[in-house]
Amino acid sequence: MDTRILLQIFLRTYMVGATFNTKGMQNVGLAYIMDPGLRALYAAEPRALKRARGRYLKHYNTHPFWTPLLVGIFLSMEKKIALGMLPADILPKLRSTTVYTLSALGDSFFGGSFLVLWSLVGVNLAVAGCTGTLVVWICLCLCGLQIFKMYTFGRGYAQGLSFLQRLKSWNLIDWGQRLKLINSVLVALFVLQATPAGGLWTLAWAAGAGLLALAGFMREWDRSMLLAALVLGGLVLPWEKIFAFVSM
């Protein structure tokens, strides 16, 4: 496929959520993204083009960071369908499985780990007054994300579904767990920088850390009871008097 068309398709992936709706979710955005490629593949077959467009108007929803990869894979499969190497009815089945699997992985890794890390590092740098480093960090993350999108789009188009095996070897779920551990440390660093220190505050933070450590060894039901007790206690305590006393 022409490089200009591929670039046009890739740039359109940034618009996947522009027409988000409650019925098909990101389906209109996906159809808009795929249209230049479909027109190039089925230029001489209007009926085949109409059927191909219809394949992308069904329900579609995944993490937007995965959209370039999925679009690359879909283009690879459409190319084979246009050449008669694959039956057209196989695409909807494979699409549903692939989309929902990557959606769950994207929510866990990107939404639950990477973006949180991005934010927490930025917040810690801002609190520490490291404005220049914060700008560099944001630019690095933004540039890295665009490189990731371009790479996965290119590999998805070149390798098709076989690239998913390569993706599996990245062990993103395990990396997500590691990032969450780092995030917990970053939260602690933020608390140390943003809250008062000395006096009874040190004792209060030590008690809070002890309760968190205790919760780690408790069963889920017991943790829920402990959390409920802490919330109820927090609602009835005279915080104004406590803060005034601690700040003395």
Stockholm file with secondary structure:
# STOCKHOLM 1.0

chainA/1-248         MDTRILLQIFLRTYMVGATFNTKGMQNVGLAYIMDPGLRALYAAEPRALKRARGRYLKHYNTHPFWTPLLVGIFLSMEKKIALGMLPADILPKLRSTTVYTLSALGDSFFGGSFLVLWSLVGVNLAVAGCTGTLVVWICLCLCGLQIFKMYTFGRGYAQGLSFLQRLKSWNLIDWGQRLKLINSVLVALFVLQATPAGGLWTLAWAAGAGLLALAGFMREWDRSMLLAALVLGGLVLPWEKIFAFVSM
#=GR chainA/1-248 SS CCHHHHHHHHHHGGGTTTTCBTTTBTHHHHHHHHHHHHHHHSTTCHHHHHHHHHTTSSCBCCCGGGHHHHHHHHHHHHHHHHTTSSCTTHHHHHHHHHHHHHHHHHIIIIIIIIHHHHHHHHHHHHHTTCHHHHHHHHHHHHHHHHHHHHHHHHHHHHHGGGHHHHHHTTCHHHHHHHHHHHHHHHHHHHHHHHSCCSTHHHHHHHHHHHHHHHHHTSCHHHHHHHHHHHHHHHHHSCHHHHHHHHTC
#=GC SS_cons         CCHHHHHHHHHHGGGTTTTCBTTTBTHHHHHHHHHHHHHHHSTTCHHHHHHHHHTTSSCBCCCGGGHHHHHHHHHHHHHHHHTTSSCTTHHHHHHHHHHHHHHHHHIIIIIIIIHHHHHHHHHHHHHTTCHHHHHHHHHHHHHHHHHHHHHHHHHHHHHGGGHHHHHHTTCHHHHHHHHHHHHHHHHHHHHHHHSCCSTHHHHHHHHHHHHHHHHHTSCHHHHHHHHHHHHHHHHHSCHHHHHHHHTC
//
